[in-house]
Amino acid sequence: MLQIRYVWEWPVRLTHWFNVISIIALAVTGIYIGNPIISVPETGSFVMGWMRVVHFGFAYLFSVSVIVRLLWMFFGNEYASWRAFMPWLTKEGWSHIVGTFCYYTFLRRKVPYVVGHNALAAMAYSFVFLLFAVQVISGFSLYGQYDPNGLWASVTAPFLSLFSNQVLRLTHHMITWLLIGFAIHHVYSAWLMDVKEKNGTLSSIFGGYKFIDPKDL
């Protein structure tokens, strides 16, 4: 008999959707800032200004959301814990890593069953959080250059001394496309696991609950 288990707590779901909305808004406005494609009259228009305002606003929202999610790794349940994102720390985790890899490469028919993230997904999310951190740092480093004596210029000064303006811009731009690619794969793999495991993977990010068959554990 199936059990209903509360897997994704509300801070996890809330930050997930804040990240989704923020990444979409930041990608659209950021790509436009780097390559304006809208032809506007010389006067009476503020398209670039609004793009920058929206970009900076969502940058703050995204940063706060990422920080909250990282903090929740130390206060949330076992599925949100930082340990869940480091399966290589345990023998069981390595077994799941190998088993999941074999499933994705068609070497086995059955994927190792887990209630939360599977091992390879957890490792991928760890890398994504690293990309988030680089994106936030590089973004605010660029943002701070509008006022060399301001707060963000002072906070990000070490990065500006290590990397040139162009390196920061290129890094920021490249990671944007990496995150877009990840988002496409993320949606597909979530759908795949939902079909394969039939446990409400997709709906769980809305309500937090999954349907668990005890014999699969």
Backbone as CSV, one residue per row, in Angstrom:
resi,resn,N_x,N_y,N_z,CA_x,CA_y,CA_z,C_x,C_y,C_z
1,MET,0.833,-1.194,0.000,0.000,0.000,0.000,0.873,1.253,0.000
2,LEU,0.553,2.200,-0.861,1.353,3.413,-0.970,1.227,4.276,0.285
3,GLN,2.349,4.891,0.640,2.385,5.834,1.744,2.589,7.239,1.188
4,ILE,1.993,8.206,1.844,2.214,9.608,1.466,3.254,10.179,2.406
5,ARG,4.351,10.654,1.849,5.430,11.174,2.681,5.721,12.631,2.328
6,TYR,5.869,13.451,3.367,6.183,14.873,3.182,7.687,15.001,2.956
7,VAL,8.089,15.294,1.727,9.502,15.294,1.346,10.071,16.706,1.255
8,TRP,9.443,17.545,0.440,9.977,18.892,0.209,9.240,19.904,1.089
9,GLU,9.934,20.395,2.099,9.338,21.365,3.019,9.117,22.697,2.303
10,TRP,8.278,23.552,2.902,7.888,24.774,2.202,9.068,25.702,1.891
11,PRO,10.117,25.818,2.736,11.249,26.663,2.322,11.942,26.145,1.063
12,VAL,11.995,24.823,0.908,12.604,24.234,-0.286,11.780,24.563,-1.522
13,ARG,10.459,24.397,-1.404,9.583,24.669,-2.550,9.567,26.160,-2.882
14,LEU,9.514,26.993,-1.857,9.448,28.441,-2.084,10.714,28.948,-2.755
15,THR,11.873,28.547,-2.257,13.129,29.006,-2.869,13.299,28.431,-4.268
16,HIS,12.804,27.217,-4.475,12.869,26.621,-5.820,12.147,27.499,-6.831
17,TRP,10.930,27.927,-6.517,10.156,28.726,-7.464,10.660,30.158,-7.554
18,PHE,11.197,30.689,-6.468,11.847,31.997,-6.554,13.052,31.926,-7.489
19,ASN,13.798,30.827,-7.401,14.951,30.652,-8.291,14.514,30.531,-9.746
20,VAL,13.438,29.776,-9.978,12.932,29.610,-11.350,12.559,30.962,-11.949
21,ILE,11.738,31.716,-11.227,11.283,33.021,-11.715,12.463,33.960,-11.906
22,SER,13.379,33.953,-10.947,14.533,34.856,-11.012,15.432,34.531,-12.192
23,ILE,15.706,33.243,-12.408,16.596,32.855,-13.500,16.001,33.232,-14.849
24,ILE,14.686,33.046,-15.000,14.039,33.430,-16.260,14.171,34.934,-16.481
25,ALA,13.831,35.721,-15.451,13.901,37.181,-15.571,15.334,37.650,-15.784
26,LEU,16.279,37.075,-15.050,17.679,37.478,-15.173,18.256,37.093,-16.532
27,ALA,17.866,35.918,-17.045,18.377,35.490,-18.349,17.869,36.405,-19.458
28,VAL,16.574,36.696,-19.442,15.982,37.542,-20.488,16.586,38.946,-20.454
29,THR,16.602,39.562,-19.278,17.124,40.935,-19.178,18.630,40.969,-19.369
30,GLY,19.331,39.946,-18.865,20.784,39.927,-19.004,21.237,39.787,-20.443
31,ILE,20.549,38.909,-21.189,20.895,38.746,-22.604,20.614,40.038,-23.365
32,TYR,19.523,40.717,-22.987,19.212,41.989,-23.656,20.260,43.047,-23.316
33,ILE,20.678,43.111,-22.052,21.683,44.091,-21.648,22.976,43.876,-22.432
34,GLY,23.329,42.605,-22.634,24.553,42.303,-23.378,24.414,42.516,-24.871
35,ASN,23.179,42.403,-25.391,22.954,42.548,-26.826,21.568,43.143,-27.072
36,PRO,21.416,44.452,-26.955,20.094,45.097,-27.136,19.549,44.837,-28.538
37,ILE,18.346,44.305,-28.617,17.774,43.957,-29.915,16.532,44.777,-30.247
38,ILE,16.091,45.609,-29.318,14.899,46.415,-29.546,15.318,47.779,-30.067
39,SER,14.802,48.144,-31.228,15.106,49.450,-31.807,14.172,50.487,-31.176
40,VAL,14.745,51.493,-30.535,13.947,52.504,-29.834,14.346,53.890,-30.322
41,PRO,13.430,54.843,-30.222,13.776,56.222,-30.602,14.808,56.804,-29.645
42,GLU,15.494,57.839,-30.094,16.560,58.421,-29.280,16.024,59.103,-28.031
43,THR,14.806,59.586,-28.070,14.240,60.287,-26.920,12.937,59.621,-26.482
44,GLY,12.601,59.815,-25.233,11.331,59.320,-24.712,11.295,57.829,-24.476
45,SER,12.455,57.188,-24.387,12.494,55.755,-24.168,13.457,55.426,-23.035
46,PHE,13.112,54.367,-22.302,13.948,53.980,-21.165,14.041,52.456,-21.087
47,VAL,14.108,51.798,-22.281,14.095,50.344,-22.334,15.288,49.744,-21.592
48,MET,16.488,50.222,-21.908,17.672,49.681,-21.249,17.643,49.950,-19.750
49,GLY,17.153,51.114,-19.373,17.061,51.439,-17.954,16.154,50.470,-17.218
50,TRP,14.992,50.172,-17.811,14.059,49.240,-17.189,14.624,47.827,-17.155
51,MET,15.330,47.447,-18.207,15.953,46.121,-18.222,16.950,45.986,-17.073
52,ARG,17.716,47.030,-16.849,18.697,46.996,-15.771,18.021,46.993,-14.404
53,VAL,16.955,47.783,-14.263,16.229,47.818,-12.992,15.663,46.437,-12.663
54,VAL,15.026,45.806,-13.664,14.457,44.471,-13.460,15.569,43.468,-13.158
55,HIS,16.667,43.566,-13.886,17.791,42.646,-13.690,18.352,42.760,-12.277
56,PHE,18.586,43.979,-11.820,19.162,44.170,-10.494,18.171,43.764,-9.402
57,GLY,16.885,44.039,-9.619,15.875,43.656,-8.633,15.809,42.151,-8.443
58,PHE,15.773,41.419,-9.553,15.727,39.957,-9.456,17.063,39.385,-8.994
59,ALA,18.152,40.117,-9.208,19.446,39.665,-8.698,19.428,39.612,-7.173
60,TYR,18.814,40.607,-6.552,18.691,40.607,-5.096,17.787,39.466,-4.636
61,LEU,16.653,39.284,-5.309,15.729,38.205,-4.947,16.404,36.849,-5.073
62,PHE,17.123,36.660,-6.167,17.817,35.398,-6.402,18.876,35.137,-5.331
63,SER,19.629,36.157,-4.991,20.692,36.016,-3.990,20.122,35.630,-2.632
64,VAL,19.057,36.306,-2.228,18.428,35.989,-0.947,17.867,34.568,-0.966
65,SER,17.238,34.183,-2.072,16.656,32.846,-2.191,17.727,31.768,-2.083
66,VAL,18.859,31.970,-2.741,19.949,30.995,-2.690,20.515,30.901,-1.269
67,ILE,20.696,32.035,-0.622,21.221,32.030,0.748,20.280,31.302,1.694
68,VAL,18.973,31.559,1.568,17.981,30.883,2.417,18.028,29.376,2.193
69,ARG,18.128,28.967,0.921,18.174,27.525,0.625,19.437,26.892,1.199
70,LEU,20.559,27.574,1.114,21.792,27.039,1.678,21.695,26.912,3.195
71,LEU,21.096,27.907,3.841,20.916,27.843,5.286,19.987,26.707,5.677
72,TRP,18.962,26.465,4.843,18.000,25.415,5.160,18.633,24.030,5.086
73,MET,19.775,23.916,4.425,20.481,22.643,4.396,20.897,22.192,5.789
74,PHE,20.965,23.147,6.737,21.393,22.823,8.097,20.221,22.752,9.079
75,PHE,19.011,23.077,8.611,17.852,23.085,9.493,16.706,22.212,8.975
76,GLY,16.741,21.853,7.704,15.634,21.118,7.108,15.688,19.631,7.383
77,ASN,14.790,18.893,6.753,14.745,17.439,6.941,15.881,16.768,6.174
78,GLU,15.896,15.441,6.214,17.000,14.699,5.615,17.096,14.881,4.106
79,TYR,15.986,15.205,3.458,15.993,15.365,2.004,16.532,16.726,1.585
80,ALA,16.499,17.693,2.491,17.008,19.031,2.208,18.420,19.229,2.742
81,SER,18.899,18.277,3.540,20.186,18.404,4.214,21.357,18.470,3.242
82,TRP,22.427,19.113,3.678,23.645,19.192,2.856,24.204,17.797,2.583
83,ARG,23.940,16.852,3.471,24.431,15.484,3.266,23.807,14.841,2.039
84,ALA,22.570,15.235,1.733,21.885,14.664,0.570,22.573,15.057,-0.735
85,PHE,23.327,16.161,-0.714,23.986,16.638,-1.926,25.417,16.113,-2.047
86,MET,25.828,15.274,-1.093,27.187,14.722,-1.121,27.137,13.211,-0.949
87,PRO,26.535,12.508,-1.906,26.380,11.052,-1.766,27.701,10.301,-1.725
88,TRP,28.777,10.910,-2.209,30.073,10.245,-2.248,30.694,10.078,-0.851
89,LEU,30.053,10.636,0.168,30.596,10.544,1.517,30.318,9.196,2.178
90,THR,29.395,8.423,1.616,29.043,7.138,2.226,29.133,6.003,1.213
91,LYS,29.252,4.791,1.742,29.315,3.605,0.885,28.001,3.423,0.137
92,GLU,26.878,3.634,0.849,25.565,3.526,0.207,25.410,4.561,-0.894
93,GLY,25.952,5.751,-0.639,25.882,6.804,-1.641,26.618,6.420,-2.915
94,TRP,27.792,5.806,-2.772,28.552,5.368,-3.937,27.796,4.295,-4.716
95,SER,27.112,3.432,-3.970,26.307,2.401,-4.627,25.209,3.031,-5.468
96,HIS,24.591,4.087,-4.945,23.546,4.796,-5.686,24.130,5.551,-6.886
97,ILE,25.321,6.096,-6.707,25.974,6.811,-7.813,26.206,5.861,-8.986
98,VAL,26.809,4.709,-8.692,27.109,3.728,-9.740,25.819,3.185,-10.359
99,GLY,24.842,2.857,-9.494,23.587,2.297,-9.987,22.824,3.271,-10.864
100,THR,22.784,4.545,-10.451,22.068,5.550,-11.240,22.775,5.815,-12.562
101,PHE,24.111,5.833,-12.527,24.885,6.018,-13.756,24.613,4.870,-14.730
102,CYS,24.572,3.647,-14.216,24.308,2.485,-15.077,22.899,2.564,-15.673
103,TYR,21.953,3.088,-14.893,20.589,3.226,-15.413,20.546,4.258,-16.536
104,TYR,21.202,5.412,-16.327,21.196,6.458,-17.340,21.937,6.048,-18.607
105,THR,22.881,5.129,-18.478,23.645,4.681,-19.648,23.117,3.348,-20.183
106,PHE,21.889,2.970,-19.770,21.189,1.793,-20.286,21.904,0.475,-19.968
107,LEU,22.674,0.457,-18.877,23.355,-0.761,-18.471,22.539,-1.569,-17.470
108,ARG,21.478,-0.957,-16.945,20.555,-1.674,-16.064,19.155,-1.107,-16.248
109,ARG,18.162,-1.920,-15.990,16.786,-1.517,-16.243,16.165,-0.724,-15.105
110,LYS,16.617,-0.973,-13.883,15.966,-0.376,-12.720,16.881,0.651,-12.070
111,VAL,16.350,1.833,-11.789,17.115,2.877,-11.132,17.073,2.649,-9.629
112,PRO,18.189,2.860,-8.919,18.167,2.737,-7.454,17.126,3.679,-6.858
113,TYR,16.248,3.143,-6.040,15.132,3.944,-5.542,15.553,4.788,-4.343
114,VAL,15.244,6.069,-4.405,15.458,6.981,-3.280,14.226,7.870,-3.160
115,VAL,13.969,8.342,-1.962,12.798,9.191,-1.744,13.064,10.604,-2.224
116,GLY,14.259,11.125,-1.918,14.615,12.483,-2.324,15.291,12.505,-3.682
117,HIS,16.406,13.243,-3.765,17.160,13.310,-5.024,17.946,12.025,-5.229
118,ASN,18.010,11.565,-6.491,18.911,10.453,-6.736,20.353,10.964,-6.695
119,ALA,21.301,10.020,-6.634,22.691,10.381,-6.363,23.289,11.325,-7.409
120,LEU,23.067,11.041,-8.694,23.643,11.883,-9.743,22.973,13.255,-9.777
121,ALA,21.663,13.285,-9.532,20.960,14.569,-9.477,21.500,15.413,-8.334
122,ALA,21.727,14.792,-7.175,22.256,15.518,-6.024,23.624,16.111,-6.326
123,MET,24.474,15.336,-7.000,25.796,15.836,-7.371,25.688,16.984,-8.358
124,ALA,24.751,16.868,-9.292,24.541,17.941,-10.268,24.070,19.206,-9.572
125,TYR,23.184,19.063,-8.584,22.679,20.231,-7.862,23.794,20.897,-7.051
126,SER,24.725,20.099,-6.544,25.865,20.679,-5.832,26.662,21.586,-6.764
127,PHE,26.868,21.111,-7.984,27.584,21.910,-8.975,26.785,23.153,-9.353
128,VAL,25.458,23.004,-9.444,24.605,24.143,-9.784,24.678,25.215,-8.693
129,PHE,24.697,24.804,-7.437,24.836,25.780,-6.354,26.171,26.520,-6.453
130,LEU,27.208,25.818,-6.906,28.494,26.476,-7.126,28.376,27.514,-8.241
131,LEU,27.668,27.159,-9.315,27.430,28.104,-10.398,26.628,29.310,-9.906
132,PHE,25.639,29.053,-9.039,24.863,30.147,-8.457,25.786,31.124,-7.727
133,ALA,26.702,30.565,-6.940,27.611,31.409,-6.150,28.498,32.263,-7.055
134,VAL,29.049,31.637,-8.103,29.899,32.383,-9.037,29.087,33.455,-9.751
135,GLN,27.851,33.119,-10.108,26.989,34.066,-10.801,26.682,35.286,-9.920
136,VAL,26.383,35.031,-8.656,26.089,36.120,-7.726,27.317,37.000,-7.517
137,ILE,28.465,36.381,-7.307,29.695,37.138,-7.058,30.085,37.964,-8.283
138,SER,30.076,37.326,-9.444,30.458,38.053,-10.659,29.447,39.152,-10.976
139,GLY,28.163,38.866,-10.744,27.128,39.858,-11.027,27.254,41.096,-10.162
140,PHE,27.438,40.906,-8.860,27.556,42.057,-7.976,28.905,42.759,-8.138
141,SER,29.916,42.038,-8.593,31.198,42.683,-8.902,31.021,43.654,-10.061
142,LEU,30.276,43.234,-11.085,29.993,44.106,-12.229,29.068,45.251,-11.815
143,TYR,28.080,44.926,-11.003,27.118,45.936,-10.537,27.821,47.034,-9.739
144,GLY,28.798,46.651,-8.930,29.482,47.615,-8.077,30.336,48.616,-8.818
145,GLN,30.606,48.358,-10.087,31.489,49.252,-10.831,30.829,50.581,-11.202
146,TYR,29.492,50.651,-11.018,28.839,51.931,-11.303,29.228,52.979,-10.281
147,ASP,29.659,52.535,-9.095,30.081,53.451,-8.039,31.333,52.883,-7.385
148,PRO,32.521,53.274,-7.849,33.778,52.711,-7.330,33.965,52.886,-5.832
149,ASN,33.263,53.835,-5.243,33.389,54.071,-3.801,32.207,53.501,-3.017
150,GLY,31.328,52.777,-3.696,30.121,52.272,-3.062,30.329,50.958,-2.326
151,LEU,29.227,50.446,-1.754,29.264,49.230,-0.948,29.705,48.017,-1.747
152,TRP,29.052,47.780,-2.896,29.346,46.563,-3.644,30.745,46.570,-4.246
153,ALA,31.233,47.738,-4.610,32.606,47.826,-5.110,33.596,47.454,-4.012
154,SER,33.295,47.848,-2.782,34.169,47.520,-1.651,34.108,46.041,-1.307
155,VAL,32.878,45.489,-1.302,32.704,44.079,-0.951,33.354,43.157,-1.976
156,THR,33.241,43.510,-3.250,33.746,42.635,-4.315,35.137,43.030,-4.797
157,ALA,35.784,43.942,-4.104,37.118,44.417,-4.505,38.124,43.282,-4.713
158,PRO,38.157,42.262,-3.851,39.128,41.174,-4.064,38.960,40.481,-5.411
159,PHE,37.719,40.327,-5.861,37.478,39.657,-7.140,37.870,40.549,-8.310
160,LEU,37.631,41.849,-8.145,38.014,42.784,-9.202,39.525,42.883,-9.326
161,SER,40.242,42.624,-8.230,41.696,42.663,-8.290,42.280,41.396,-8.909
162,LEU,41.492,40.302,-8.866,41.962,39.031,-9.423,41.562,38.838,-10.880
163,PHE,40.392,39.367,-11.234,39.861,39.147,-12.580,39.528,40.481,-13.237
164,SER,39.748,40.536,-14.530,39.428,41.757,-15.257,37.926,41.886,-15.452
165,ASN,37.503,43.082,-15.819,36.095,43.344,-16.090,35.562,42.408,-17.169
166,GLN,36.347,42.218,-18.207,35.898,41.386,-19.325,35.783,39.917,-18.926
167,VAL,36.698,39.434,-18.096,36.632,38.050,-17.629,35.369,37.837,-16.807
168,LEU,35.040,38.797,-15.952,33.826,38.702,-15.150,32.581,38.695,-16.030
169,ARG,32.551,39.559,-17.036,31.389,39.611,-17.933,31.243,38.318,-18.720
170,LEU,32.354,37.804,-19.236,32.304,36.574,-20.022,31.863,35.400,-19.155
171,THR,32.404,35.321,-17.936,32.026,34.256,-17.005,30.537,34.335,-16.682
172,HIS,30.065,35.539,-16.387,28.655,35.761,-16.056,27.760,35.334,-17.225
173,HIS,28.176,35.664,-18.426,27.397,35.335,-19.622,27.393,33.828,-19.877
174,MET,28.540,33.189,-19.760,28.641,31.753,-20.045,27.826,30.934,-19.044
175,ILE,27.869,31.325,-17.774,27.119,30.587,-16.762,25.616,30.715,-17.005
176,THR,25.193,31.852,-17.521,23.776,32.011,-17.868,23.336,30.911,-18.822
177,TRP,24.119,30.651,-19.857,23.763,29.610,-20.822,23.884,28.221,-20.230
178,LEU,24.837,28.018,-19.318,24.935,26.731,-18.632,23.681,26.468,-17.795
179,LEU,23.193,27.498,-17.127,21.994,27.346,-16.300,20.748,27.126,-17.155
180,ILE,20.696,27.752,-18.325,19.580,27.514,-19.243,19.592,26.052,-19.700
181,GLY,20.775,25.547,-20.049,20.900,24.145,-20.442,20.529,23.208,-19.304
182,PHE,20.964,23.542,-18.103,20.613,22.723,-16.941,19.102,22.705,-16.724
183,ALA,18.457,23.867,-16.863,17.010,23.952,-16.647,16.256,23.034,-17.601
184,ILE,16.686,22.991,-18.862,16.043,22.118,-19.856,16.193,20.653,-19.436
185,HIS,17.402,20.277,-19.062,17.647,18.897,-18.628,16.905,18.586,-17.333
186,HIS,16.839,19.543,-16.434,16.177,19.359,-15.141,14.690,19.030,-15.322
187,VAL,14.038,19.769,-16.191,12.612,19.530,-16.441,12.415,18.153,-17.083
188,TYR,13.263,17.825,-18.050,13.142,16.524,-18.716,13.375,15.366,-17.744
189,SER,14.444,15.447,-16.936,14.754,14.346,-16.025,13.695,14.209,-14.940
190,ALA,13.120,15.339,-14.479,12.038,15.274,-13.488,10.826,14.562,-14.087
191,TRP,10.518,14.882,-15.339,9.409,14.207,-16.032,9.703,12.721,-16.202
192,LEU,10.940,12.393,-16.571,11.335,10.994,-16.761,11.161,10.207,-15.473
193,MET,11.652,10.758,-14.353,11.539,10.065,-13.073,10.085,9.965,-12.623
194,ASP,9.283,10.969,-12.962,7.867,10.929,-12.615,7.185,9.771,-13.337
195,VAL,7.517,9.590,-14.606,6.937,8.498,-15.399,7.485,7.156,-14.926
196,LYS,8.784,7.111,-14.663,9.432,5.850,-14.300,9.021,5.375,-12.910
197,GLU,9.042,6.276,-11.938,8.811,5.880,-10.554,7.350,5.998,-10.137
198,LYS,6.568,6.799,-10.886,5.135,6.965,-10.593,4.887,7.329,-9.124
199,ASN,5.669,8.286,-8.634,5.545,8.653,-7.222,5.225,10.130,-6.997
200,GLY,4.835,10.824,-8.067,4.469,12.225,-7.910,5.652,13.165,-7.861
201,THR,6.720,12.852,-8.584,7.921,13.692,-8.566,7.609,15.125,-8.981
202,LEU,6.884,15.285,-10.084,6.588,16.637,-10.571,5.655,17.393,-9.630
203,SER,4.613,16.729,-9.166,3.652,17.407,-8.295,4.232,17.708,-6.915
204,SER,5.284,16.973,-6.519,5.835,17.156,-5.173,6.475,18.520,-4.983
205,ILE,6.931,19.143,-6.059,7.553,20.454,-5.910,6.500,21.536,-5.715
206,PHE,5.241,21.182,-5.907,4.145,22.102,-5.607,3.576,21.849,-4.211
207,GLY,3.304,20.585,-3.906,2.669,20.270,-2.625,3.606,19.729,-1.567
208,GLY,4.768,19.205,-1.998,5.750,18.705,-1.045,5.671,17.211,-0.777
209,TYR,4.590,16.553,-1.234,4.379,15.145,-0.901,4.715,14.222,-2.064
210,LYS,5.240,13.031,-1.708,5.471,11.974,-2.673,4.737,10.716,-2.234
211,PHE,4.455,9.842,-3.211,3.789,8.576,-2.931,4.854,7.484,-2.895
212,ILE,5.022,6.876,-1.739,6.100,5.931,-1.524,5.554,4.509,-1.368
213,ASP,6.132,3.575,-2.104,5.816,2.161,-1.940,6.883,1.559,-1.025
214,PRO,6.530,1.142,0.189,7.527,0.643,1.150,8.422,-0.453,0.600
215,LYS,7.907,-1.286,-0.297,8.720,-2.393,-0.829,9.849,-1.886,-1.728
216,ASP,9.764,-0.638,-2.181,10.835,-0.061,-3.011,11.991,0.475,-2.173
217,LEU,11.766,0.673,-0.886,12.780,1.269,-0.031,13.845,0.235,0.337
